[in-house]
């Protein structure tokens, strides 16, 4: 989808979520045919003309100043992630954008992941492709898949596909909808930054077609940066555990996210991760002895 189309849909979705009383407007008991704020009300709260805001929401303008965008963000009560997404959508686009290169793992990142033997770690690319995982990360998130798959670009697992289309991954999360919404929110942010990415558009189209749940969440236009989240998991080897997933952005590869997993010190969840690490080590030792 074009930048103007995404901007129009996003503004409409954000406007529909707000009620007049949410922003201090008095409706004097009038009945409204549709939920949410009217365009004229958003324009007044943002300090811009109604005609200009209507053109912006209709996708007829992509040259709004930072001051205008900030005013609209305040009017729509956007949080920092939502505000950044709005800025990305309103940014002028170049007509021709070269396709992005094949993503690879920098040697320094590979060394860092190898040093985290007792911490599950997964490196995700721009489109949530699994670029690498250490043995414990593989065992925690996708032990049913080939551990070497990320090394081959054409065979790399994709975390969004796993969450929505893979039964094993779905079973990992007792509160699957929380994980799913976080994934959709992240993909929305990426799509806003890179509307020209055809592979990303293909992935989103596949998920919309293959999962009614993804289609509904995608239509909601929620955005979320998943850099620090807590999830309950139900692992087939070590049972129930609650983990914190934290993502690091790498200076040399800002589109990549190194996600590592921890559990509360001294908790049953940490004991479960330790048990899983021992199982991985035992499997590796048996493989080397054969």
Secondary structure, 3 states (H helix, E strand, C coil): CCHHHHHHHHHHHHHHHCCHHHHCCCCCCCCCCCCCCCHHHHHHHHCCCHHHHHHHHCCCCCCCCHHHHHHHHHHCCCCHHHHHHHHHHHCCCCCCCCCCCCCCCCHHHHHHHHHCCCCCEEEECCCCEEEEECHHHHHHHHCCCCCCHHHCHHHCCEHHHHHHHCHHHHHHCCCHHHHHHHHHHHHHHHHHHCCCCHHHHHHHHHHHHHCHHHHHHHHCCCCCCCCEEEEEEEECCCEEEEEEEEEEEECCEEEEEEEEEECCCCCHHHHHHHHHHHHHHHHHHHHHHC
